[in-house]
Amino acid sequence: MGRLVMKFGGTSVANIDRIRNVAQHVKREVDAGHEVAVVVSAMSGKTNELVAWCTEVSPMHDAREYDAIVASGELVTAGLLAIALQTIGIQARSWQGWQIPIKTSDAHASARIDEIDGDKLIKRFKERKEVAVIAGFQGIHEPTGRVTTLGRGGSDTSAVAIAAAVKADRCDIYTDVDGVYTTDPRVVPKAQRMNKVAFEEMLELASQGAKVLQVRSVELGMTHNMPIFVRSSFDKPEDIDPHGTPPGTLICSEEEIMESHVVTGIAFSKDEAQISVRQIEDKPGVAASIFVPLAEANINVDMIVQNVSEDGKTTDLTFTVPATDYARAKETITAAKAKIGYARIDSATDVAKVSVIGSGMRSHAGVAAQAFAALSERQINIRAITTSEIKFSVLIDTAYTELAVRTLHTLYGLDKA
Amino acid sequence: MGRLVMKFGGTSVANIDRIRNVAQHVKREVDAGHEVAVVVSAMSGKTNELVAWCTEVSPMHDAREYDAIVASGELVTAGLLAIALQTIGIQARSWQGWQIPIKTSDAHASARIDEIDGDKLIKRFKERKEVAVIAGFQGIHEPTGRVTTLGRGGSDTSAVAIAAAVKADRCDIYTDVDGVYTTDPRVVPKAQRMNKVAFEEMLELASQGAKVLQVRSVELGMTHNMPIFVRSSFDKPEDIDPHGTPPGTLICSEEEIMESHVVTGIAFSKDEAQISVRQIEDKPGVAASIFVPLAEANINVDMIVQNVSEDGKTTDLTFTVPATDYARAKETITAAKAKIGYARIDSATDVAKVSVIGSGMRSHAGVAAQAFAALSERQINIRAITTSEIKFSVLIDTAYTELAVRTLHTLYGLDKA
């Protein structure tokens, strides 16, 4: 007997049949004796429709109204799932964000969860054996009493936050894939599903382009040490043994992973652009003169590479931005030329970032060196390199992305047997 | 300078262009110096879609979940209209039922409004010159904290209740017709729009089959003496003089109508079925033995006719029900035969009810008699008659409905010049 949060995304609740399927998944866990809270997204396509309407009325719309509008999709699925559960004999009721309440900041359209009081839900688990069906993605800013949303993919974050609030044993994220893979299986058919991955590794995988989970949900899982299990909502409920180990990937603390690989996975991102600022003065404040204007223009800078100056006078600085921000970034740097002081800008848009992630890197030397050698053997030119404790990334020409990913996947022994 | 509630139904907010048109209507009134609250329905078709999903999951669904689901449609239009208003320079914010709050009973799916505190809205009218855009059709049952809805067409009731709560000067109901007509213009092309109609008359017109307004909104208008102005949302906002008298029908107290006609309008309803219970004993309790089982079966009985017994021993009793309830009603009466004690049941489904309404009937004798003579001249057989203070109804064969309505419309001088 445990306590479980189950989260189902848009494709898992896309129509009434799929919602009935979700109800069967929930019933299985209830029948196994678990106390269950379910977090649901809007039916797939609904949120996009609502967002499109907001934009059609005005591209510069009030984020408070945007939130009131787009949060409505989840209310529908929460209610429908509650009815579907009742129909198969499971006590259930729906909860809107403000009813629990899920208290958030007032950063409308990308609010942060501040506090969830789980007592009301726990009381009803105990007294009524009632499943809580919770509208994901939303909350309330209590001082103003207005509805907030957590940003796209926010239902993952709702689920993990609720799991922490009700002191659940685990948070199951049901999705349209059956777990987290060592890399994108569409690029590397030999990619394998990981059984376990550490929070830190998953954070790097998620932010480096693996699109399974919202990054903030993993951060939250790490903070509260809440194990997150990524599994498929397409598995037939009747085929699953609730006491067995279903297929999926458990995201948990490093200590719970007995045997860790040096490299856990390979992530990549093709929508990158590179800007190199040549011959800037090597003096304090020059980096700020570049990145402050970019931040003010709301441009997200990803990789930053600056080498040690050769002559002690000038150096080059390279950074990457999302391809969609490329033109604006270049304009911003050009406009600030006098202030920054540089010789010229070199830039490229056909670049991709490939990242190798593994907490084993902490204790193994030479992991990156192996990669540089292997890529060089394939004649793949490395434009720039950055590293962190459990990851390194290389910037290469987009055309070589798949080749590089496959090469590294084999190199680190990640290919399926 | 006055205070105005403006209500727009589903066809008036069916898409973004229509919502922009609504914003122009609101701007006109704001520019004229009025304080404005707007009540909106869901985009046309949306509520039906949500109801269909509930029914698809389970025909016998939890009304609390049904309410949580179907109330979501209005949230979308309220938010979109608030954005549309802001875009044209009008201060505006959306309000969900629970935010005001609109406190209702817990009769989910057909809740009654208990109380609305208008102070918050009035304060913002004064301090911010802000238009309140309110999601119609919904409220909250405060003891349980759950969302309620007021039943189909409930946004009319929301609008009038809010008008009373904020002490508005008038409640304007924008709809897809330009007012209330003496009868259905599709049946009688000579039907005319009424400039003014008394609350009592409108109540009879509405409950007798004129579908312009929800009956409860008229009751509420009568209780609070809140003038309701029915007008078209298809009139071009720029063509309307906010200080003039736009086309439409004002529903108000009888005292404000200087020159009243004896007959105000003709209503009719074709979806009727008639059941006559023959030779029941003429003794106390026999009517109850018929109507209690029908009430328990949730069948809405409309006309009831019982004549004075001729022999003091037995009599006949006729009643009508909606055609959709005909089979169930007949079964119910058949099942209760032993208890009721009757000789036989006669019934008919092809019957229509035609009603003549006018507060002038109070002071004019012979109004009904004229009708009976005119119908007889046309060879239209009257199956049953009921009367009230300001109305009488006849039950006839459906085939003669249009002929009867046109005949009575001419008879009482309602035809357009």
Interface residues (C-beta under 8 A of the other chain):
Chain A: I16 I19 R20 L50 W53 C54 E56 V57 S58 H61 D62 R64 E65 Y66 A68 I69 A71 S72 G73 L75 V76 A78 G79 L80 A82 I83 A84 Q86 T87 R93 S94 Q96 W98 Q99 G145 R146 V147
Chain B: I16 I19 R20 L50 W53 C54 E56 V57 S58 H61 D62 R64 E65 Y66 A68 I69 A71 S72 G73 L75 V76 A78 G79 L80 A82 I83 A84 Q86 T87 R93 S94 Q96 W98 Q99 G145 R146 V147
